Amino acid sequence: MNTMQSGDDASELMWVKSSYSSSEGGMCVEVAAGPVAIHVRDSKHAQGPQLAFHIAEWGAFIGSLRAGEFGA
């Protein structure tokens, strides 16, 4: 996992808000797929720090979620 500051080769990404984010201003997460990484940021602080996960790392994480390894 890497942390990135906004503007680090991620400025042209297409961000998508999580379907689990509420429209009431609660916890909101956005993700964007890059050529080698999946980027994650807080939608309320779009210019703030971002996390970047290699595509294989992200795939393992999503697989673990689907398998129920993190609980509900």
Helices and strands as residue ranges (DSSP letters): E 2-4, E 16-17, E 29-33, E 37-42, G 43-45, E 50-54, H 55-66
